[in-house]
Amino acid sequence: MNRTRTILLVAFLFATSLFHAQDKHKKDKIRSLKIAFITERLDLSSKEAQAFWPLYNKYEEDREALRRREVSEIRSKIRDTDVLSEDEAKSILKKYLSFEEKEEEIERDYLNAVSKVITAKKTLLLLRSEEEFKKHLIKQYRERRGNR
């Protein structure tokens, strides 16, 4: 019995790490596609690219860290709204609004920094390109789901 548990535990850990690796591979692939998409749209000079990409990478890292840290906690609590007291719900809502403010601050700081290394026109093009990429990704996802 104990050996069966050990085997099941090892199998579970292996499967979990395998799924995590696949998930990371998908994220890396999407990130590469996004970088290529933005690079093509912005047509940055080499000087602009050298200044832009470190800012962009830091922005992405900061946003992802914020989401990992705060959104998972908020989502797990939102799922249990039936058992929350009104005070608990207010506290969660306050955390959510705080998260939104932090995310806006990260984006504001990023856009201020980016607009110093690329033109305002290219900054607006960047925003539009990111939206176009999201739409493109969602379209591909829907098409693949429809083919299954």
Chimera marker file (.cmm) of the C-alpha trace (Angstrom):
<marker_set name="trace">
<marker id="1" x="0.000" y="0.000" z="0.000" r="1" g="1" b="0" radius="0.5"/>
<marker id="2" x="2.796" y="2.404" z="0.938" r="1" g="1" b="0" radius="0.5"/>
<marker id="3" x="4.662" y="1.590" z="-2.266" r="1" g="1" b="0" radius="0.5"/>
<marker id="4" x="1.535" y="2.303" z="-4.333" r="1" g="1" b="0" radius="0.5"/>
<marker id="5" x="1.218" y="5.705" z="-2.685" r="1" g="1" b="0" radius="0.5"/>
<marker id="6" x="4.855" y="6.462" z="-3.428" r="1" g="1" b="0" radius="0.5"/>
<marker id="7" x="4.432" y="5.457" z="-7.070" r="1" g="1" b="0" radius="0.5"/>
<marker id="8" x="1.267" y="7.569" z="-7.368" r="1" g="1" b="0" radius="0.5"/>
<marker id="9" x="2.997" y="10.534" z="-5.758" r="1" g="1" b="0" radius="0.5"/>
<marker id="10" x="5.994" y="10.266" z="-8.101" r="1" g="1" b="0" radius="0.5"/>
<marker id="11" x="3.671" y="9.896" z="-11.105" r="1" g="1" b="0" radius="0.5"/>
<marker id="12" x="1.671" y="12.932" z="-9.981" r="1" g="1" b="0" radius="0.5"/>
<marker id="13" x="4.798" y="15.041" z="-9.494" r="1" g="1" b="0" radius="0.5"/>
<marker id="14" x="6.144" y="13.963" z="-12.877" r="1" g="1" b="0" radius="0.5"/>
<marker id="15" x="2.838" y="14.771" z="-14.605" r="1" g="1" b="0" radius="0.5"/>
<marker id="16" x="2.655" y="18.138" z="-12.862" r="1" g="1" b="0" radius="0.5"/>
<marker id="17" x="6.174" y="19.090" z="-13.924" r="1" g="1" b="0" radius="0.5"/>
<marker id="18" x="5.453" y="17.892" z="-17.465" r="1" g="1" b="0" radius="0.5"/>
<marker id="19" x="2.298" y="20.021" z="-17.696" r="1" g="1" b="0" radius="0.5"/>
<marker id="20" x="4.177" y="22.979" z="-16.247" r="1" g="1" b="0" radius="0.5"/>
<marker id="21" x="6.926" y="22.562" z="-18.844" r="1" g="1" b="0" radius="0.5"/>
<marker id="22" x="4.350" y="22.377" z="-21.641" r="1" g="1" b="0" radius="0.5"/>
<marker id="23" x="2.615" y="25.476" z="-20.274" r="1" g="1" b="0" radius="0.5"/>
<marker id="24" x="5.944" y="27.328" z="-20.099" r="1" g="1" b="0" radius="0.5"/>
<marker id="25" x="6.736" y="26.238" z="-23.655" r="1" g="1" b="0" radius="0.5"/>
<marker id="26" x="3.387" y="27.647" z="-24.848" r="1" g="1" b="0" radius="0.5"/>
<marker id="27" x="3.991" y="30.927" z="-23.009" r="1" g="1" b="0" radius="0.5"/>
<marker id="28" x="7.475" y="31.205" z="-24.509" r="1" g="1" b="0" radius="0.5"/>
<marker id="29" x="6.116" y="30.529" z="-27.981" r="1" g="1" b="0" radius="0.5"/>
<marker id="30" x="3.390" y="33.162" z="-27.589" r="1" g="1" b="0" radius="0.5"/>
<marker id="31" x="5.944" y="35.626" z="-26.265" r="1" g="1" b="0" radius="0.5"/>
<marker id="32" x="8.200" y="35.016" z="-29.280" r="1" g="1" b="0" radius="0.5"/>
<marker id="33" x="5.290" y="35.496" z="-31.658" r="1" g="1" b="0" radius="0.5"/>
<marker id="34" x="4.312" y="38.702" z="-29.869" r="1" g="1" b="0" radius="0.5"/>
<marker id="35" x="7.848" y="40.093" z="-30.084" r="1" g="1" b="0" radius="0.5"/>
<marker id="36" x="8.009" y="39.295" z="-33.797" r="1" g="1" b="0" radius="0.5"/>
<marker id="37" x="4.577" y="40.861" z="-34.339" r="1" g="1" b="0" radius="0.5"/>
<marker id="38" x="5.510" y="44.065" z="-32.494" r="1" g="1" b="0" radius="0.5"/>
<marker id="39" x="8.938" y="44.250" z="-34.143" r="1" g="1" b="0" radius="0.5"/>
<marker id="40" x="7.356" y="44.040" z="-37.576" r="1" g="1" b="0" radius="0.5"/>
<marker id="41" x="4.698" y="46.641" z="-36.795" r="1" g="1" b="0" radius="0.5"/>
<marker id="42" x="6.948" y="49.224" z="-35.138" r="1" g="1" b="0" radius="0.5"/>
<marker id="43" x="9.829" y="49.047" z="-37.616" r="1" g="1" b="0" radius="0.5"/>
<marker id="44" x="12.300" y="50.222" z="-34.978" r="1" g="1" b="0" radius="0.5"/>
<marker id="45" x="15.746" y="51.460" z="-35.862" r="1" g="1" b="0" radius="0.5"/>
<marker id="46" x="18.576" y="49.569" z="-34.172" r="1" g="1" b="0" radius="0.5"/>
<marker id="47" x="19.080" y="52.461" z="-31.739" r="1" g="1" b="0" radius="0.5"/>
<marker id="48" x="15.372" y="52.515" z="-30.875" r="1" g="1" b="0" radius="0.5"/>
<marker id="49" x="15.278" y="48.733" z="-30.487" r="1" g="1" b="0" radius="0.5"/>
<marker id="50" x="18.247" y="48.743" z="-28.103" r="1" g="1" b="0" radius="0.5"/>
<marker id="51" x="16.464" y="51.249" z="-25.864" r="1" g="1" b="0" radius="0.5"/>
<marker id="52" x="12.927" y="49.903" z="-26.321" r="1" g="1" b="0" radius="0.5"/>
<marker id="53" x="13.210" y="46.143" z="-25.702" r="1" g="1" b="0" radius="0.5"/>
<marker id="54" x="14.735" y="46.317" z="-22.213" r="1" g="1" b="0" radius="0.5"/>
<marker id="55" x="11.896" y="48.659" z="-21.179" r="1" g="1" b="0" radius="0.5"/>
<marker id="56" x="9.313" y="46.384" z="-22.757" r="1" g="1" b="0" radius="0.5"/>
<marker id="57" x="10.757" y="43.274" z="-21.098" r="1" g="1" b="0" radius="0.5"/>
<marker id="58" x="10.798" y="44.955" z="-17.687" r="1" g="1" b="0" radius="0.5"/>
<marker id="59" x="7.200" y="46.098" z="-18.175" r="1" g="1" b="0" radius="0.5"/>
<marker id="60" x="6.099" y="42.564" z="-19.055" r="1" g="1" b="0" radius="0.5"/>
<marker id="61" x="7.972" y="41.130" z="-16.053" r="1" g="1" b="0" radius="0.5"/>
<marker id="62" x="6.509" y="43.703" z="-13.656" r="1" g="1" b="0" radius="0.5"/>
<marker id="63" x="2.964" y="43.093" z="-14.915" r="1" g="1" b="0" radius="0.5"/>
<marker id="64" x="3.353" y="39.327" z="-14.722" r="1" g="1" b="0" radius="0.5"/>
<marker id="65" x="4.786" y="39.511" z="-11.199" r="1" g="1" b="0" radius="0.5"/>
<marker id="66" x="1.891" y="41.689" z="-10.075" r="1" g="1" b="0" radius="0.5"/>
<marker id="67" x="-0.642" y="39.306" z="-11.584" r="1" g="1" b="0" radius="0.5"/>
<marker id="68" x="0.993" y="36.235" z="-10.063" r="1" g="1" b="0" radius="0.5"/>
<marker id="69" x="1.156" y="37.874" z="-6.676" r="1" g="1" b="0" radius="0.5"/>
<marker id="70" x="-2.304" y="39.378" z="-6.462" r="1" g="1" b="0" radius="0.5"/>
<marker id="71" x="-4.734" y="38.063" z="-9.039" r="1" g="1" b="0" radius="0.5"/>
<marker id="72" x="-4.568" y="34.401" z="-8.045" r="1" g="1" b="0" radius="0.5"/>
<marker id="73" x="-5.468" y="35.310" z="-4.473" r="1" g="1" b="0" radius="0.5"/>
<marker id="74" x="-8.349" y="37.516" z="-5.595" r="1" g="1" b="0" radius="0.5"/>
<marker id="75" x="-9.696" y="34.934" z="-8.064" r="1" g="1" b="0" radius="0.5"/>
<marker id="76" x="-9.719" y="32.152" z="-5.504" r="1" g="1" b="0" radius="0.5"/>
<marker id="77" x="-11.718" y="34.293" z="-3.107" r="1" g="1" b="0" radius="0.5"/>
<marker id="78" x="-14.127" y="35.546" z="-5.777" r="1" g="1" b="0" radius="0.5"/>
<marker id="79" x="-15.070" y="31.946" z="-6.625" r="1" g="1" b="0" radius="0.5"/>
<marker id="80" x="-16.459" y="31.505" z="-3.103" r="1" g="1" b="0" radius="0.5"/>
<marker id="81" x="-18.757" y="34.541" z="-3.099" r="1" g="1" b="0" radius="0.5"/>
<marker id="82" x="-21.650" y="32.497" z="-1.694" r="1" g="1" b="0" radius="0.5"/>
<marker id="83" x="-19.835" y="31.952" z="1.600" r="1" g="1" b="0" radius="0.5"/>
<marker id="84" x="-18.323" y="35.434" z="1.944" r="1" g="1" b="0" radius="0.5"/>
<marker id="85" x="-19.591" y="37.927" z="4.456" r="1" g="1" b="0" radius="0.5"/>
<marker id="86" x="-20.245" y="41.455" z="3.230" r="1" g="1" b="0" radius="0.5"/>
<marker id="87" x="-17.113" y="42.696" z="5.029" r="1" g="1" b="0" radius="0.5"/>
<marker id="88" x="-14.987" y="39.992" z="3.380" r="1" g="1" b="0" radius="0.5"/>
<marker id="89" x="-16.453" y="40.906" z="-0.009" r="1" g="1" b="0" radius="0.5"/>
<marker id="90" x="-15.624" y="44.583" z="0.586" r="1" g="1" b="0" radius="0.5"/>
<marker id="91" x="-12.068" y="43.640" z="1.529" r="1" g="1" b="0" radius="0.5"/>
<marker id="92" x="-11.633" y="41.584" z="-1.649" r="1" g="1" b="0" radius="0.5"/>
<marker id="93" x="-13.121" y="44.375" z="-3.748" r="1" g="1" b="0" radius="0.5"/>
<marker id="94" x="-10.693" y="46.812" z="-2.139" r="1" g="1" b="0" radius="0.5"/>
<marker id="95" x="-7.781" y="44.470" z="-3.015" r="1" g="1" b="0" radius="0.5"/>
<marker id="96" x="-9.049" y="44.214" z="-6.589" r="1" g="1" b="0" radius="0.5"/>
<marker id="97" x="-9.231" y="47.988" z="-6.959" r="1" g="1" b="0" radius="0.5"/>
<marker id="98" x="-5.749" y="48.293" z="-5.463" r="1" g="1" b="0" radius="0.5"/>
<marker id="99" x="-4.504" y="45.756" z="-8.013" r="1" g="1" b="0" radius="0.5"/>
<marker id="100" x="-6.071" y="47.762" z="-10.842" r="1" g="1" b="0" radius="0.5"/>
<marker id="101" x="-4.368" y="50.932" z="-9.578" r="1" g="1" b="0" radius="0.5"/>
<marker id="102" x="-0.989" y="49.188" z="-9.366" r="1" g="1" b="0" radius="0.5"/>
<marker id="103" x="-1.405" y="47.818" z="-12.879" r="1" g="1" b="0" radius="0.5"/>
<marker id="104" x="-2.294" y="51.278" z="-14.200" r="1" g="1" b="0" radius="0.5"/>
<marker id="105" x="0.745" y="52.745" z="-12.435" r="1" g="1" b="0" radius="0.5"/>
<marker id="106" x="3.030" y="50.151" z="-14.037" r="1" g="1" b="0" radius="0.5"/>
<marker id="107" x="1.572" y="50.925" z="-17.458" r="1" g="1" b="0" radius="0.5"/>
<marker id="108" x="1.771" y="54.698" z="-16.951" r="1" g="1" b="0" radius="0.5"/>
<marker id="109" x="5.432" y="54.485" z="-15.891" r="1" g="1" b="0" radius="0.5"/>
<marker id="110" x="6.175" y="52.205" z="-18.832" r="1" g="1" b="0" radius="0.5"/>
<marker id="111" x="4.490" y="54.453" z="-21.395" r="1" g="1" b="0" radius="0.5"/>
<marker id="112" x="6.280" y="57.506" z="-20.017" r="1" g="1" b="0" radius="0.5"/>
<marker id="113" x="9.620" y="55.700" z="-20.313" r="1" g="1" b="0" radius="0.5"/>
<marker id="114" x="8.884" y="54.293" z="-23.775" r="1" g="1" b="0" radius="0.5"/>
<marker id="115" x="7.754" y="57.640" z="-25.152" r="1" g="1" b="0" radius="0.5"/>
<marker id="116" x="11.245" y="58.950" z="-24.359" r="1" g="1" b="0" radius="0.5"/>
<marker id="117" x="12.951" y="56.343" z="-26.574" r="1" g="1" b="0" radius="0.5"/>
<marker id="118" x="10.477" y="56.042" z="-29.465" r="1" g="1" b="0" radius="0.5"/>
<marker id="119" x="8.180" y="58.621" z="-31.006" r="1" g="1" b="0" radius="0.5"/>
<marker id="120" x="4.682" y="59.256" z="-29.702" r="1" g="1" b="0" radius="0.5"/>
<marker id="121" x="3.340" y="57.903" z="-32.985" r="1" g="1" b="0" radius="0.5"/>
<marker id="122" x="5.250" y="54.641" z="-32.549" r="1" g="1" b="0" radius="0.5"/>
<marker id="123" x="4.082" y="54.449" z="-28.927" r="1" g="1" b="0" radius="0.5"/>
<marker id="124" x="0.469" y="54.632" z="-30.105" r="1" g="1" b="0" radius="0.5"/>
<marker id="125" x="1.276" y="52.094" z="-32.798" r="1" g="1" b="0" radius="0.5"/>
<marker id="126" x="2.691" y="49.837" z="-30.080" r="1" g="1" b="0" radius="0.5"/>
<marker id="127" x="-0.581" y="50.023" z="-28.133" r="1" g="1" b="0" radius="0.5"/>
<marker id="128" x="-2.573" y="49.253" z="-31.272" r="1" g="1" b="0" radius="0.5"/>
<marker id="129" x="-0.209" y="46.404" z="-32.203" r="1" g="1" b="0" radius="0.5"/>
<marker id="130" x="-0.609" y="44.788" z="-28.794" r="1" g="1" b="0" radius="0.5"/>
<marker id="131" x="-4.401" y="44.882" z="-29.179" r="1" g="1" b="0" radius="0.5"/>
<marker id="132" x="-4.159" y="43.479" z="-32.710" r="1" g="1" b="0" radius="0.5"/>
<marker id="133" x="-1.930" y="40.677" z="-31.432" r="1" g="1" b="0" radius="0.5"/>
<marker id="134" x="-4.448" y="39.773" z="-28.713" r="1" g="1" b="0" radius="0.5"/>
<marker id="135" x="-7.257" y="39.680" z="-31.283" r="1" g="1" b="0" radius="0.5"/>
<marker id="136" x="-5.113" y="37.578" z="-33.612" r="1" g="1" b="0" radius="0.5"/>
<marker id="137" x="-4.315" y="35.147" z="-30.802" r="1" g="1" b="0" radius="0.5"/>
<marker id="138" x="-7.964" y="34.832" z="-29.768" r="1" g="1" b="0" radius="0.5"/>
<marker id="139" x="-8.991" y="34.273" z="-33.386" r="1" g="1" b="0" radius="0.5"/>
<marker id="140" x="-6.433" y="31.472" z="-33.781" r="1" g="1" b="0" radius="0.5"/>
<marker id="141" x="-7.547" y="29.907" z="-30.508" r="1" g="1" b="0" radius="0.5"/>
<marker id="142" x="-11.204" y="29.937" z="-31.592" r="1" g="1" b="0" radius="0.5"/>
<marker id="143" x="-10.343" y="28.480" z="-34.989" r="1" g="1" b="0" radius="0.5"/>
<marker id="144" x="-8.388" y="25.643" z="-33.384" r="1" g="1" b="0" radius="0.5"/>
<marker id="145" x="-11.191" y="24.897" z="-30.938" r="1" g="1" b="0" radius="0.5"/>
<marker id="146" x="-13.653" y="24.830" z="-33.827" r="1" g="1" b="0" radius="0.5"/>
<marker id="147" x="-11.548" y="22.226" z="-35.639" r="1" g="1" b="0" radius="0.5"/>
<marker id="148" x="-11.645" y="19.786" z="-32.718" r="1" g="1" b="0" radius="0.5"/>
<link id1="1" id2="2" r="1" g="1" b="0" radius="0.2"/>
<link id1="2" id2="3" r="1" g="1" b="0" radius="0.2"/>
<link id1="3" id2="4" r="1" g="1" b="0" radius="0.2"/>
<link id1="4" id2="5" r="1" g="1" b="0" radius="0.2"/>
<link id1="5" id2="6" r="1" g="1" b="0" radius="0.2"/>
<link id1="6" id2="7" r="1" g="1" b="0" radius="0.2"/>
<link id1="7" id2="8" r="1" g="1" b="0" radius="0.2"/>
<link id1="8" id2="9" r="1" g="1" b="0" radius="0.2"/>
<link id1="9" id2="10" r="1" g="1" b="0" radius="0.2"/>
<link id1="10" id2="11" r="1" g="1" b="0" radius="0.2"/>
<link id1="11" id2="12" r="1" g="1" b="0" radius="0.2"/>
<link id1="12" id2="13" r="1" g="1" b="0" radius="0.2"/>
<link id1="13" id2="14" r="1" g="1" b="0" radius="0.2"/>
<link id1="14" id2="15" r="1" g="1" b="0" radius="0.2"/>
<link id1="15" id2="16" r="1" g="1" b="0" radius="0.2"/>
<link id1="16" id2="17" r="1" g="1" b="0" radius="0.2"/>
<link id1="17" id2="18" r="1" g="1" b="0" radius="0.2"/>
<link id1="18" id2="19" r="1" g="1" b="0" radius="0.2"/>
<link id1="19" id2="20" r="1" g="1" b="0" radius="0.2"/>
<link id1="20" id2="21" r="1" g="1" b="0" radius="0.2"/>
<link id1="21" id2="22" r="1" g="1" b="0" radius="0.2"/>
<link id1="22" id2="23" r="1" g="1" b="0" radius="0.2"/>
<link id1="23" id2="24" r="1" g="1" b="0" radius="0.2"/>
<link id1="24" id2="25" r="1" g="1" b="0" radius="0.2"/>
<link id1="25" id2="26" r="1" g="1" b="0" radius="0.2"/>
<link id1="26" id2="27" r="1" g="1" b="0" radius="0.2"/>
<link id1="27" id2="28" r="1" g="1" b="0" radius="0.2"/>
<link id1="28" id2="29" r="1" g="1" b="0" radius="0.2"/>
<link id1="29" id2="30" r="1" g="1" b="0" radius="0.2"/>
<link id1="30" id2="31" r="1" g="1" b="0" radius="0.2"/>
<link id1="31" id2="32" r="1" g="1" b="0" radius="0.2"/>
<link id1="32" id2="33" r="1" g="1" b="0" radius="0.2"/>
<link id1="33" id2="34" r="1" g="1" b="0" radius="0.2"/>
<link id1="34" id2="35" r="1" g="1" b="0" radius="0.2"/>
<link id1="35" id2="36" r="1" g="1" b="0" radius="0.2"/>
<link id1="36" id2="37" r="1" g="1" b="0" radius="0.2"/>
<link id1="37" id2="38" r="1" g="1" b="0" radius="0.2"/>
<link id1="38" id2="39" r="1" g="1" b="0" radius="0.2"/>
<link id1="39" id2="40" r="1" g="1" b="0" radius="0.2"/>
<link id1="40" id2="41" r="1" g="1" b="0" radius="0.2"/>
<link id1="41" id2="42" r="1" g="1" b="0" radius="0.2"/>
<link id1="42" id2="43" r="1" g="1" b="0" radius="0.2"/>
<link id1="43" id2="44" r="1" g="1" b="0" radius="0.2"/>
<link id1="44" id2="45" r="1" g="1" b="0" radius="0.2"/>
<link id1="45" id2="46" r="1" g="1" b="0" radius="0.2"/>
<link id1="46" id2="47" r="1" g="1" b="0" radius="0.2"/>
<link id1="47" id2="48" r="1" g="1" b="0" radius="0.2"/>
<link id1="48" id2="49" r="1" g="1" b="0" radius="0.2"/>
<link id1="49" id2="50" r="1" g="1" b="0" radius="0.2"/>
<link id1="50" id2="51" r="1" g="1" b="0" radius="0.2"/>
<link id1="51" id2="52" r="1" g="1" b="0" radius="0.2"/>
<link id1="52" id2="53" r="1" g="1" b="0" radius="0.2"/>
<link id1="53" id2="54" r="1" g="1" b="0" radius="0.2"/>
<link id1="54" id2="55" r="1" g="1" b="0" radius="0.2"/>
<link id1="55" id2="56" r="1" g="1" b="0" radius="0.2"/>
<link id1="56" id2="57" r="1" g="1" b="0" radius="0.2"/>
<link id1="57" id2="58" r="1" g="1" b="0" radius="0.2"/>
<link id1="58" id2="59" r="1" g="1" b="0" radius="0.2"/>
<link id1="59" id2="60" r="1" g="1" b="0" radius="0.2"/>
<link id1="60" id2="61" r="1" g="1" b="0" radius="0.2"/>
<link id1="61" id2="62" r="1" g="1" b="0" radius="0.2"/>
<link id1="62" id2="63" r="1" g="1" b="0" radius="0.2"/>
<link id1="63" id2="64" r="1" g="1" b="0" radius="0.2"/>
<link id1="64" id2="65" r="1" g="1" b="0" radius="0.2"/>
<link id1="65" id2="66" r="1" g="1" b="0" radius="0.2"/>
<link id1="66" id2="67" r="1" g="1" b="0" radius="0.2"/>
<link id1="67" id2="68" r="1" g="1" b="0" radius="0.2"/>
<link id1="68" id2="69" r="1" g="1" b="0" radius="0.2"/>
<link id1="69" id2="70" r="1" g="1" b="0" radius="0.2"/>
<link id1="70" id2="71" r="1" g="1" b="0" radius="0.2"/>
<link id1="71" id2="72" r="1" g="1" b="0" radius="0.2"/>
<link id1="72" id2="73" r="1" g="1" b="0" radius="0.2"/>
<link id1="73" id2="74" r="1" g="1" b="0" radius="0.2"/>
<link id1="74" id2="75" r="1" g="1" b="0" radius="0.2"/>
<link id1="75" id2="76" r="1" g="1" b="0" radius="0.2"/>
<link id1="76" id2="77" r="1" g="1" b="0" radius="0.2"/>
<link id1="77" id2="78" r="1" g="1" b="0" radius="0.2"/>
<link id1="78" id2="79" r="1" g="1" b="0" radius="0.2"/>
<link id1="79" id2="80" r="1" g="1" b="0" radius="0.2"/>
<link id1="80" id2="81" r="1" g="1" b="0" radius="0.2"/>
<link id1="81" id2="82" r="1" g="1" b="0" radius="0.2"/>
<link id1="82" id2="83" r="1" g="1" b="0" radius="0.2"/>
<link id1="83" id2="84" r="1" g="1" b="0" radius="0.2"/>
<link id1="84" id2="85" r="1" g="1" b="0" radius="0.2"/>
<link id1="85" id2="86" r="1" g="1" b="0" radius="0.2"/>
<link id1="86" id2="87" r="1" g="1" b="0" radius="0.2"/>
<link id1="87" id2="88" r="1" g="1" b="0" radius="0.2"/>
<link id1="88" id2="89" r="1" g="1" b="0" radius="0.2"/>
<link id1="89" id2="90" r="1" g="1" b="0" radius="0.2"/>
<link id1="90" id2="91" r="1" g="1" b="0" radius="0.2"/>
<link id1="91" id2="92" r="1" g="1" b="0" radius="0.2"/>
<link id1="92" id2="93" r="1" g="1" b="0" radius="0.2"/>
<link id1="93" id2="94" r="1" g="1" b="0" radius="0.2"/>
<link id1="94" id2="95" r="1" g="1" b="0" radius="0.2"/>
<link id1="95" id2="96" r="1" g="1" b="0" radius="0.2"/>
<link id1="96" id2="97" r="1" g="1" b="0" radius="0.2"/>
<link id1="97" id2="98" r="1" g="1" b="0" radius="0.2"/>
<link id1="98" id2="99" r="1" g="1" b="0" radius="0.2"/>
<link id1="99" id2="100" r="1" g="1" b="0" radius="0.2"/>
<link id1="100" id2="101" r="1" g="1" b="0" radius="0.2"/>
<link id1="101" id2="102" r="1" g="1" b="0" radius="0.2"/>
<link id1="102" id2="103" r="1" g="1" b="0" radius="0.2"/>
<link id1="103" id2="104" r="1" g="1" b="0" radius="0.2"/>
<link id1="104" id2="105" r="1" g="1" b="0" radius="0.2"/>
<link id1="105" id2="106" r="1" g="1" b="0" radius="0.2"/>
<link id1="106" id2="107" r="1" g="1" b="0" radius="0.2"/>
<link id1="107" id2="108" r="1" g="1" b="0" radius="0.2"/>
<link id1="108" id2="109" r="1" g="1" b="0" radius="0.2"/>
<link id1="109" id2="110" r="1" g="1" b="0" radius="0.2"/>
<link id1="110" id2="111" r="1" g="1" b="0" radius="0.2"/>
<link id1="111" id2="112" r="1" g="1" b="0" radius="0.2"/>
<link id1="112" id2="113" r="1" g="1" b="0" radius="0.2"/>
<link id1="113" id2="114" r="1" g="1" b="0" radius="0.2"/>
<link id1="114" id2="115" r="1" g="1" b="0" radius="0.2"/>
<link id1="115" id2="116" r="1" g="1" b="0" radius="0.2"/>
<link id1="116" id2="117" r="1" g="1" b="0" radius="0.2"/>
<link id1="117" id2="118" r="1" g="1" b="0" radius="0.2"/>
<link id1="118" id2="119" r="1" g="1" b="0" radius="0.2"/>
<link id1="119" id2="120" r="1" g="1" b="0" radius="0.2"/>
<link id1="120" id2="121" r="1" g="1" b="0" radius="0.2"/>
<link id1="121" id2="122" r="1" g="1" b="0" radius="0.2"/>
<link id1="122" id2="123" r="1" g="1" b="0" radius="0.2"/>
<link id1="123" id2="124" r="1" g="1" b="0" radius="0.2"/>
<link id1="124" id2="125" r="1" g="1" b="0" radius="0.2"/>
<link id1="125" id2="126" r="1" g="1" b="0" radius="0.2"/>
<link id1="126" id2="127" r="1" g="1" b="0" radius="0.2"/>
<link id1="127" id2="128" r="1" g="1" b="0" radius="0.2"/>
<link id1="128" id2="129" r="1" g="1" b="0" radius="0.2"/>
<link id1="129" id2="130" r="1" g="1" b="0" radius="0.2"/>
<link id1="130" id2="131" r="1" g="1" b="0" radius="0.2"/>
<link id1="131" id2="132" r="1" g="1" b="0" radius="0.2"/>
<link id1="132" id2="133" r="1" g="1" b="0" radius="0.2"/>
<link id1="133" id2="134" r="1" g="1" b="0" radius="0.2"/>
<link id1="134" id2="135" r="1" g="1" b="0" radius="0.2"/>
<link id1="135" id2="136" r="1" g="1" b="0" radius="0.2"/>
<link id1="136" id2="137" r="1" g="1" b="0" radius="0.2"/>
<link id1="137" id2="138" r="1" g="1" b="0" radius="0.2"/>
<link id1="138" id2="139" r="1" g="1" b="0" radius="0.2"/>
<link id1="139" id2="140" r="1" g="1" b="0" radius="0.2"/>
<link id1="140" id2="141" r="1" g="1" b="0" radius="0.2"/>
<link id1="141" id2="142" r="1" g="1" b="0" radius="0.2"/>
<link id1="142" id2="143" r="1" g="1" b="0" radius="0.2"/>
<link id1="143" id2="144" r="1" g="1" b="0" radius="0.2"/>
<link id1="144" id2="145" r="1" g="1" b="0" radius="0.2"/>
<link id1="145" id2="146" r="1" g="1" b="0" radius="0.2"/>
<link id1="146" id2="147" r="1" g="1" b="0" radius="0.2"/>
<link id1="147" id2="148" r="1" g="1" b="0" radius="0.2"/>
</marker_set>
